[in-house]
Each structure stands twice: as structure tokens, then as C-alpha cells.
Amino acid sequence: MKLVLAALLVIPLFTPATATAEPVLRQRTSWLGETLTPEDAAYTDGSTWPGKRRWVQTRVKSVFVDPQSAEGRVYTNSVYDESGREAGVYQQDGALLRPVTRLYRQGDGGTVVSGDDKYFYADFTQHKDGIDTQVLVRFQRGDGPHPNPYTDGTIPMSDFPGGDPVASGWTAGRKLSGKPGGLATGLGFVFVTRPEENAIYVYERERMTLVTKYSTVNPTAVAFRHSTSTLFVLQNKVVQEYQVQYTGAMTKGAAITDTGTDPVAIAVNDTKLYIADNGPQQVRIYANRVLVDKLGQAGGLVGANGFYGDDRFDNLTGVGVDAQGNVFVAANGRGTYGWTDIRLFSPQKTLRAKVVNYIFMDTVVPDPRNPGDVYSAFHHYKLDYNTTTPGAEWAPERTRLTVNRATCPQDPRTPMPGSGKTFQTQSVALRYLKGADGVERKYLFARPLGNTFYNLGIYRFDGDNVRPSVLFSEGVNPWPDGTPSTPGVRQKWVDTNANCKVDAGEITEMEGNVQYISYAQSIDDHGDIWGGGLNPKYVHHFPLVGFDAANNPKYGNGQLTELTDAPVDRILQVQYDRATDTLYLYGALGPQASPTASPKYILARYDSFSTPQRKLTWSVDMGYTRCWADNYKQDFCIPYGLAIAGNRVYVADQATPAGVPQGRVRTYNTTNGVYRGSLYAGPEVSKAAGFVDIAVTGITATRLPSGEHVVFREEDALGRVLMYRYTPET
């Protein structure tokens, strides 16, 4: 559906913003965060979402190297991928492992994957009638009796008599009690370790019937050596060998006790055993049960202060080896909610290829002085804007992780103990602030996902290090480990001695009118915090009043400004420009969204905002078309992101109605509010874009010295941040 510009009406008495036709913007679309060839990013067969598209999954948990592939093919499993590539398949092509297909999705993902000469196997989480069940699913090699319901080349399941029903009429599953610890195949059997039951289950592969259940303590990762019919099982930091008979019976054999600090995954070929050791972030290599070599720099990525390198690993999750002795190493960085990094090494330990995705439900904010430097809550990306090849602006080699779990384990961006979650996931702004000593330092502001308030974090740069400075909490529990067991309603942690630890007395109750500070939407050049969206027609402002001895910023009481002349009933988001004393906002006018009604969404500008001469300069009805979703009780076609760059105001759609190109970002002239056209996900990314899930910085924007604008848009559906590049004509 073409955008109806007649709906873009100006509130009376202000500058009109109408047009007779949709302005066409000459733009290029690119991306950062995942390694994709331009061919793969642009590919689609034209089918409906998800269609036949290629992308790199997130949160890799395990890998399996296909024994029937000459070299360079690896299968994966992940706990979750937004668009269903939990079980991905990647094939070496030059320096990249390219996504080529995936196993047919069944519920959400799992933790293990394996295969043999006839089938593939992976576990999935099945959701049915409000109950989650872990299911081991068998998949076909080649064509099978069921047509593939997807058009994007997924590998179909493989029925077997008496199998548990899974999806689309298949009976290809075996229900499991709890998550499996490991999966391997050999001698016509499928071996599944179940650490919660202290058992190894042995299934006959054709009917997936249980042959035997071997009791043993805490079995997890597992691998099978075909030449000797030996099953290797990781058990409490010991690799135990079992001799497997053709009947499926197992006999306990020798063991390897020198397995490193934190072994998490194993693989074998005819001559060697490989153990992924998550302590030093290395792969230990054994021959005849003797340690003969190691792969990876000791300390990994964290030991190198976050600077990525060919053999610097970060949170190992899997290891595999092919018939030629090439080694695949998988890691996911942040743990359960992490990323994907799979690397292929030659037998001589030379990096041959990799596939990387460092983005999920994330965005970036540009450095206001160096637009080629952009920051997520976790990474620093150095971009090359001189390239015209889609996706080439960024590279893993020009990326740095800014979270150091080794030297700063209580950084709020580090996953919480137990759950693995982190509540500091979205960057809000990067600012240069001058401390009491007169020295200018960089600070990164971050907050949680979503259009609500939880907590606001401020992080101080110390050379290459980015460390927590202040963390505000308002009625939730996002604290690092070691904090009070019962958080107060409004508390703050100030790292007063700059040691990256929560020490006694560092968590205190907030003083004065400080509510809503965590609902930060705009950080001005002075470091003041601005926001809206809680009191219907108020803008809240928290001034930066100084710094303590450790250069932690200190904020004064919140100040509420009521905009009685605001052309909205509810202010939803603001952006304040201190240099010009200009405030931009958008909000809702009219009833709350419902199955039968929808508000109007208004964009407005105020000049001289901090003075008694404050003036509503212009406002415009943005003409949103509703798309109410009954199952979610929500209208997703709403504005969900505001950014300013040069002479343009940008407003993102959370989703677009049917017939409108995906990934829409509307553009307006800052001077008069005139609509100048919209940016969309272009053919460079197969015109595909999911929802904007990040309310505050779902989009950000910067102006390059050349006059070109770059708009960054969150895109977790396909695991990337989109980059819209264009030069405004007027």
C-alpha cells in the first residue's frame, strides 16, 4: 500500500507539511554485525516471510561437522533465533562459512546436533498447550515422503514408526525429560546424554527405539570414534571412554583426567581428541590420551582486552573436526543470550574461514565527533564509509568487545548468574564530558530493551576499557552479583573507587525527585538526561551537576516541564539538541489503540525550549495506518524511534501495514516539518526487515563530513543492524 500523504496534515496555525506524491529518496542499504556476502544478503525467491532468505543465526550452542561433506560444512543448534535458523547449515566458500540451508524448525531451538551417513538429529523445544517439551528430532538426507512446507530449502524431518508427533504431520520425534547434554551417532545408534537423569540413552536409529540406558554420573558432551567403536563422554571434567558393542551394550574403559579448567565440548577423529576448554578459551588436542597441542590464544578475546583476532575465542560452546583434520570452533560470547562465532582452522591451525554474528536485538550509536566509530552496548565498530559494497563498511577485524568479564565481572552488561540475562543491552548515546579536573572523557549511556523504564547505566572510558560508572535502578533487580538481596524502589550504584566491584556502601537510595531517570531517551552534549512518555504531557530533565573523585557523573533533581500547548495527549519520545535549544518530540493524540480505535501520531518541534520564550514551531500528523493484532492486543504500526541528523528528523515504524515496504523510516525537514520521503530496506538486503523492538534507540543517525546521512536501524529478525545511506537534496 502506498503511503497516503494526504494524511500528513499540519495542526492549524503552523507550517503545512503536505505533498502531492511520495518523494523518492536515492538510498543504499547496508548492514553491520554479521558476515554475509552481498549475494546472500540480497537473495530471495520472492515468497512471503521468512521466505528463502539467508542470514546468520544467533546464540550458537553446538556444532556438528558433516562426515559426508568433503570439507567445510558445519551444522549448528541454538537455543533461539528470531526467524527460525536455530539449526543452521554453513558451507565454506573462500574466507566465509556461508549459510546454505537449515533443519526444519520445530518450536524453539535446542542445545545439541549430530548426524550420520543417513540422518541428522537435533533437539528442539516444542510448545504445545502451554507446556514446553524437549524433543529429539530426526531429519532426512535427500528427499523424503513429506513435502517441505517451507520454500527456503530447509531439510525436512524423517518419520519413523511410533515416533512422537512434532509438526506438519510428521512423527519424527522422541520426547526427552529435560535438555540433553550431548548427542553422537555410531554403529547405527544414537547416543543422548541426560545429565539430569545421570544416564546415557542409546537409541536404534531406524525406529528410534530405546536399546539401553546406561547409568553414569553427570554425562554431558559426547563424541564417537568410528574406527574403534569408542564413545567419549565428558563427565565432571573427566573424559571417560566406553567401548560400544554391536548390540548397543557399553563397557567402561580408560579416562582422561587432565582436561583443562572448564571443558565444555569434545570432538574426535581417528587419531585425535579435541576438548574445548572455556577457562583459558582454548581447544586442547590429544593423541593417545596425551595432550599434544592447543589451539587458540590463552585468555581468548577477554585476555586480549576485547580485540578480536583469528584465534581469540570468547565463551566456547562447540568443537568439531572433519576427515581432513580441519577444526571447527564455535563460541557465543555472551552465553545464553549471546551471538554466533564459528571458525574453521586447518590442521596447521591457520584460520581458513569463519561466520560471525555479533548483533541481536541491538543497535548502535555514533560517536558525535567520529561518525566512523559506532557503539552498541557491547561492541565498538570501526566503519569504513568509503566502500560501496553492501555489508563491507564493517568487519570483525575492526570490532572490539568493550565488556571485560575477567577484570570487571560485575559490569551490569555481563550476564547475571543463574539466568544468563543482562538488563543493560541498548546503547543510548556516547558523549564527551569534561570532569572536575578539566579532563574530557568519553561516556557510554545504556539501558534495557523496550518502551518502559528499568535502569540506566553510565559507563566510563578509560583508554580502551569501558567500565561501569553509575547504575540507576527503579523497582527492578538488574544488579550485578554481590548486591543487596532486597533492592529498594529507587537505588543507585556508584563505583566510587573505580574498581569495577560493588563494594559496601556503594549502593544507596536515590535522593530527591529522581524518578524516571532510567527512562532516558536523549542525552545532550552536556550530559543532561531528557525523556518523556510517563507523565502524559511532561518532559523530564535531569541535569548533570558535577563529578566525584572517580569521575563518576552526578545528577541533580529531576525537573518536569509541562507542555500545555503540546499537540498530543501523550508525549512518547523526545530528542533535545542543546546547541540550538531545540526539542523534538512525537506523541499520540486521541484514544488508546484498541480493536476499534487508534490515535493519531504527531511529530513536533519546540524552539528556545529552556527559556520563557519557548515556542511550538511546527507539528505534523504523520499519518500512521493502524494494523491491530488481536492475538497480541496491540497495534504494531506505530512510531517507535526518533533520531536527528543534520537537517532531517527521522521516525521509525515499529512495523509496516500490508503493502508498505518493510523497514520504513520516515524523514522530515527539521526547519518546517515537511515530509521528505521514507527510507526502506532495499534490494541489497532482499527488502526484508523485521519489527523495531528497541523503543528508544531503534534508530540512530549521523551526518558524515561529505553531507551523506547514515541511519542505523535495529533488525533482530535477521540478526543485523541496517544502515540506510543517502544524501538529502534539500
N, C-alpha and C positions, 0 to 999 in steps of 0.2 A: 504494500500500500504506500503510495507516495505521500510524503509529508504535506499536510494541508497548512499552507502558510497563512490562510485567511484567519486561522485560529490564533495567530501570533499577534494579538491585539495589545495596544498600549493602554494603560489606565488613563482616563481623561486628564487633561492639563499637562501631559508630558509628551516628550518627543515620540512620534509614531515609529513603529518598527514593523512595517508591512512590506511585502514584496509580491510580485506577480508570478514569479517562478522560482523553483528551488535553485539557489546558486550552486554551481558545480565547483568543487574545490579540487585543485590539482594536487593530489597527495600520493605519497608512497607509504606502504605499510611494512613495518619490520617487527622484530621481536628481540627480546633478550631472555636469557635464563636457561634455555635448552638447546642442545646441539641437534640441528636439523639442516639438511640440505635445502636449498630453495625449491628443488623439485618436490621433496617430500612435504614441505610446508604448504605448497600450492596445490597439492594433489587432492582431487575429489572426483567421485563418479557422478556427482550431481544428485545423489539421493538425500533423503531427509536426515536430520541429525540423529545419531552421530555420523551416519553415512560412512563412506570409505575415505577416511582421512588418516593422516599419520602424525603421531606426536609421541613424546617421550613420557612415560608414566612417572608417578611419584612414589616415594616411600618403599623402595625395593627392599624385600625381606630375605629373599633367597634366589639362587640361580642354579640352573642345570644346563650342562653342555651336551648338545645332541651328539650321540655316538655315531649316528648315520651321516652327519654333516662332515664334509672333507675337513673344514676348519672354519672357525669364526661364526658359529651360530649358537646363541645362548637363549634359554627360556628363563622367565622370571616369575615370581609371585610377590604381590604386595598386599598389605592389609586394606588398601583403598586407593582407587584412582577415580577422579571426578567423572570421567567419561567412559570408564569401564575397561581400561587397559591394565587391570591388576596383573594378569598373566600375559606379559608381553613376549614377543619374539624379535630378536635383533640379529642382524647378519652383518658381518664385516664387509665394508666397502671402502677401501683406502684407509684413511685415518679415522673413519667413523664406524661405529656399530649402528646401523640404520634400522628403524622399526619396519618390519616386513609383514607381520601378522600378529595374532593373539589368540589365546584359547577363549572359547565362547564363555561369556560372563554368566556366572551363577551367583546371584546375590552380591555380596561384597567379597573382597579378596581373602587371602589366607597367608600362610607362612611357609609352605613347602611346595616344591615342584620337582618332578623327576620324569623319567621315561625309559623305554627300552626299544627293541627293534620293531615293536608292533603298536605300542600305545604311548600316550603321555598321561601324566597324572598330576593333579594339584588339588589342594584343599581350598574350599570356599566357605564363607559364612552365608547360610541360607536363612532368609527372613520369611516366616510363614505364620500367620495367625498370631502375630505379636511375640513369637518365640524365635530366638536365634539358635540355629543348629550348625555345627561344623560338619561338613560333608567332604569326603574324599571322592573326587570325580575322575572318571576315566575318559580320555579323549582319543579320537581316531588319528591314524596316519592315513592320508589319502581319503577317497570318497567313502561315504557310509550310507546306511539306509535312510537317514533323515536328511531332508534338505536343510541347508544352513539358513537360519532365519535372518541373519544379518547379511548385508551386501558388502561388508568391508573385509572379507577374507578371513574371518575368524575360523579357527579349527573346531569342527563340530565335536560333540560328545560321542561316546561309544556305548550303546546299550549293552547290558548283559542280563541274562535270565535272573530274575529275583532281585534286580537292583532297586535301590530306593529311588523314587521319582525325584527329579531335580527341576527341569524346566522344559517347556515346549514339547511335552510328551515323552521326553527321554527318561529311561530308567537306568541311569548310568552312575549312581552314587552309592556310597556306603557311609552311613551316619557314624560320626565319631563322638566320643564323650570328651569334650574339651579340645583344645588346639593341639595338633601333633607337634612333636619336637623335631622330627626328621623323617625323610622319605627316601627310599632307594629301591632299586629293582635288580633282579638277577635270578638265573635258573628258572625263569618262569614264575617267580614270586614277586610280590610287592611287600616291602618291609616298612612298617609305620611305627615309629616310636611314640609312646604315650607317657610322658613324664608324670602326669597327674595320677596315672594308674601304676607307675613303676613296671611297665610292661612293654614288650616289643610284639606287635601283631604281625603275623605272616599270612598274607592272602595269596591264593592261587589266582593268577591274573585273568584267566578266561571267564570265570564265573564270579570272580572276586569273593569267593567263599573263604572263610577263616580256616586255615590249616592248623595253626598252632598259636598259642600265646605264651611267650617266654617271659617269665618274671625276672626282673633285674632292677637295680636301683637307679632312678632318675636318668633314663636314656634320652638323649636329645639328638644332636646331629648324627647323621649316619651316611655311610658310603659303602659300595660293594665292589670288590675286585674280582672280575670275572675269571681271570686266569687261574686263580687259586680257590674260587668259591668262598671268599672270606668277606664277612661283614664287619666293618669297623664302626664302632659306636662310641660316641662321646658321652661319658658318664662322670659327672663331678670332677672335671678337669683331668680325667684319665681316658685315653682311647683304648677301649677293650676290643680285642679281636674275637670273632666267633666263626667257627667252621660250619658251613651250611651244607646239609645233605640234600640229595635229590628229592627226599620226602618232605623237606622243609624243616627237619629237626636241626637244632643248633647246639654246638658244643663249644664251651668257653675255652679260649686259648690264651695267647700271650697278651701283654698290655704294655702301653707306653705311658709312663707317668710324667715324663719331662715334656709337658705340652705347652709351656709358657704361663703367662699370668692370667689371661682371661680367654680361653679358647671358646669360639662360638660356632665355627663351621669347619667341615672337613671335606676332602675330596681325595680320590685315589686314581692311579692308573696302574699299569702292570709292574712298575718299579718304584714308584714314589707315593708318599702320603703327604698331603698338604693340610695344614691347620691354620685357620685364620685366628690370630691372637689379638684380641681387642685391647689388651693392655698397652703394648708398645706400637699397636697399629701395624703389625707385620704379618706376613704369611710364612710360617715355619715349614721347611721342606725336609722330609725324612727319607732315608733309604735303609732298608733292613733295620728299621726301628731306631736308627741313629740320626740325629739332627745333622744335616749336611749343608744347609744353606738357608738364607732368609731372603724374602722379597719385600721391599718397602723400607723407607727411611724410618729409623726408630723415632718414636714420638709422633709420627704422621703429620697431618696438617696442623694440629694444635701445637705440636712441638716446633713447627716452622712459623709460629705466630700467625697462622691463618693464611699464609701464602701458598697457593696451590702449586703442585709440582707433579711430574709424571708418576712418581711412586710415593706420594704422600697421601695416605689413606685417612679416612675420617669415619669412625664408627662402622667397622666391618660387619657385614651381615652374611656374606656368602663367598664361596670359592669353588672353582671348577677347573677341570683340565681336559683337553681334547686328546685325540690319538697321536697328534704330533708333539705333544708336550707343551702346547701353549696354555697359559694360565689365565683364567678369568677371575677378577677380584671385584666384589660388589661391596658398596658401602652406602649408608643413607644419612650420614651427618647428624641429624637431629634426633634420631631414634624413631619412635612410633610415628611421629608426625613429621618425618624428615623427607629427604629428597632421594634422588637416584644418581649413582655414580658407579658405572661398570667399566672396568679397564681390561684390555687384552694385552698380555705380555708374551713375548717369545720365550722359548726355553732359556735363552741367554739373558732374560729379564729386561729386554728392551720393550718400551711401550709401542704397540703396533696400532691400536685403535681404542676408542672409548665412546661411551654415550653418557650424557650428563643432563640432569635437570635440577637446578638449584632454586626453583620457584614453585611455591604452591600457596594460593590464596594470599598473595603478596603483591606489593607494588614497590616503586622506588621514588625517592625524592632527589631532585638535582641539587648539587652544590650551587648556591647563588652566585659564586664567583668563578666557578669552573664547571660549566654545564656538561662537560665530558665525564665528570665524576658524579655518579648517582649511587644512592644508598638505599638498600632495603633495611629492615630491622636487623638483618643478619650479615649482609654482604656489602662490600664496596665493589662496584663495577666501573671499570675504566672503559669508556666508549670511544670508538673511532667514527666520527661523523663524516669522514671523507669518503667512506665506502658507499657504493650504490648497490651492493649485493645484499639482498634481504637476509637478515639474521647475522650479518658479519660485523655489525657495529660492536658487538660484544664477543668475548672469547673466554673460556675457562682460565686461560693463562693470564688474563688481565683481570682476574677476580680474586677477591680476598675475603675470607671469613673474619668477621670482626668480633665474634664471640670466642673467648678462650676458656674452655671448661677446666683446663688444668690450673691456670693461675687465678681464675675467677669463677669458682664453682657455684657461687651464689648470685651470679648475674641473673636477673629476672627473665632474660631471654633464654636461659638454659632450661631444658625440660625439667618439670617438677618430679621429685622422687615418687615412685609408685605409678602415677598415671602417665607420665611421659609428656604431659601437656605443658605448654607455655602460654602465658597470658600477655606476653609482650611480642606481638607479631607484625604490627604495621608501623612503618616509619611515617611520621607526620611532617617533619621538617628538619633541615640541617641549618644551623645558624652559627655565625661568628659572634662571640660575646666577649667583651673586654672585662676582665676581672678587677678586683680591688687593687691588684698590684700593677694594673695598667697593661698587662699582657693579654693579647687576644687569643682565645682558644675556640675550638670547634665543639659544638654540642649537637647530639642527635636526639630528637624527641620521638617517642614511640608510644603506641597504645594498642589495645586489643582490637580484634575484629568486631565489626558490627556497628549498628546505628544506636548505640547506647553508651553509658559510661561505666567503666570498671576501675581502671587505674591508668595513670600516666607515668611513663618513665622518662627520665632525662639521663643521657649518657655523655660522659666527658671524654674527649680525645686526648690521649697522652702519647704523642708521636703516632706510631702505627696502632697503638692499643686504644680500644674503645671500652670504657669501663662504666659501671653504674654510678650515678651521682645522687639522684633523688628518685624515689618511687612513692607516688601517692596512691593510697588505697581507700576506696569508699564503699564499705559494706560488703566486700568480697574477700576472697582468700587467695590472692595471687602472689603471696610472699615466697621468697626463696626459703630453702631449708634452714632450720635453726631459728625461726622467728616465733613470736608468741603463739601459743596453741589456740587462743581465742582472740582474733583480731578485733579491734574496735571498729566502730562505724566509719570513722574518718581518721586514718592514721597516715603517717609518712615515715619512710626510712631515708635518712641522710647518711651517706657513707663519710662520716666526719673525719676519719683518719685515712681515707682513700686506700683501704687495704682489701677492698672487694669482699668483705665479710660483714655479716650482720652482727655487730658487737653489742654488748649490754648498753642500754641507754640510747641506742641509735634509732629505735622506733618510738615515736612519740605521737600524741594526739595532735591533730591539726588545730590551729588556733584561729579564732575569728570566723568571718564569713568566707569559708573556703570551699563550700560545697560546689560541685560541678567543675572543679578544676580539671578533673580527669576527662571531661567532655571537651577536650581540646580539639579545635578544628583549624585554627590558624595561629601560627607563631610569627610575630612580626620581627623586624630586623633588630629590635632592641631586646628580644627575648620574651616580651609580654605574651600572655596566653589569652586567646579570644575564642568564644564559642556561642552557640545558640541552640535552640531546639528543646529546652526543658521548660522554662517559663515561656508561655506562648509567644509573647511579643517583646521579649527582652533579649539583649545581647549581654553576655557576661564577659568580664575582663579582669585578668589577674596580672597586676604589674610586677615586673622584676625589680626588686628593691635593693639588691646587692648580692654579695658572695661571702661565703665563710672562708676560713683559713685554708681549706682544702679545695677551694674554687668551685664549691657546690652552689648553684644559684638559690636565692631566697626570694620568696614571693609574698606580696602584701595581700591584704584582704580583698576578696572578690568585689567588684563593682558592677552593679546591674544598671543597664541603660534601657529604659522603656522607649520603644519606638511607637508612639501613639499614632503616627501617620503611616506606619508600615502598611503596604498594600496587601498584606496577608493576615490570616488569623493565627498562623503558627509559623514562626521562623524555624527553619530546619537546618540550614547550614550557612556559615559566614566565612568570608576571607577579608582580612584587613591589611591594607597597604599603608604602612606608617609614613613612608616617604611622601606620599600625596595626601595623607589623612583621608583615605577613601575606604569605605566599607561596601563590599558586595555581599548580597545575600539572596537565597531563594527560600520560598516557603509555600505553604498551602493556604488556599482561600476557599472556604466553603466546607461542606460536610466531610467527615472522615470517610475514607473509601469503604464501600460495602458492596454487596451483590447488586444493589440498585442505584448507587450514587458514587460520585467521585469528585474530589475537589479540583479546582484549577491550581496550577503551579506557576508561581510568579517569580521572575528574576528582577532584582532591583539594585540600584547604586545610590549610595549616600556620599556627598562631599562634605568637607570640613567636619568630619564626624565627631571629633573630640572637642569641638568648640560650640559656643551657643548659637553660632550661625549654621549649625548642621542642616543640610538640605537634601531632601529626596530628589535626586536629579532626573532619574528616569526609572520606569518599571515596565515590564513586558510580560504578557501572558505567553508562556512557552508552548501552549497548545498540545498538551500531552493527551494521547489516546489511551484509554484505560484497557487493561487486559486482566480482569478479575479472575483469580484461580480459586474455585470453590473448595478444592481439597486442602488448600493452604490458608483459606480465608484471608487472602491478601491480593492487592493489586501490585504486580511486579513492574508495570510500565510507568515508573515514576522517576523523577530526577534523583540521582544517587552519587553525586560527586561534583565538586566545584573547584575550578583552578583558574588562575590568571597568569597570562604571559604577554608582555608587550601590549599591543592594543586589542587583545582578544580576551573575552570571558568564555570559558569552556564549561559545559554542563553535560555530565554523562547520564545516559539512561541506564537504569538497573537492568531492564530487559526491553526488547522492542516488540511492538504488536505484529501480528501476522502481516506479511507483505512488505515490511520495512527491513532494509538490510541490517544485519547483525552488527553489534559493537558500536552503535551510534553515539557520537559525541557532538553536541550542538555548539556552534560558535556564534558569538555576538560581539559587536564593536563596543569597546569599553566606553567610548565617548558618548554615544547616543543610544545604545541598546539595540541597534539594528541587527537583525538576524543575518548572518553572513554565510549560512550553509552548514552542512554537517559532515563530519568525518565518519567513515565506516571501516570495518575490517575489509581489507582489499583482497584482490585475487592472489596477492603474494602469500596469504595465509588461508587460501581457499574460501575467503569471505566468511570465515567462521569465527564466532566469538560467543562465549557464554555470558552468564549474568555478571554484573558488578556486585560483589559481595562485601566490599570494603566501603563503608559509608563515607568516611572522612577523606581518605586519600585513594579512592578507587581510580581517580585520575589525578595526575600532576602534570605540570607543563613548564617548559623553559624556552627562552628565546636565545638562539645562537648568535654570535657576533655577525654572521652573514645575513641576519634577518630571518633565517628559517626558524620555524617553530617546531618543537617536538612535544607531542602529547603522549604521556605514558598511561596506559590503561590496563588495569588488572584483568587477567584472563586465566582463572584457575581451571576452567573446563578442559583446556588443552595444555595446561602447565607452562605458562609463559607470561611475560608482560609485553603487551602490544605497544608498538611505537608508531604513532602517526606523524609523518614528517611532511610539512608543507610550508610554503611561504605566503603569508597573506598579501593580497594585491592592494588592498586599501585599508 
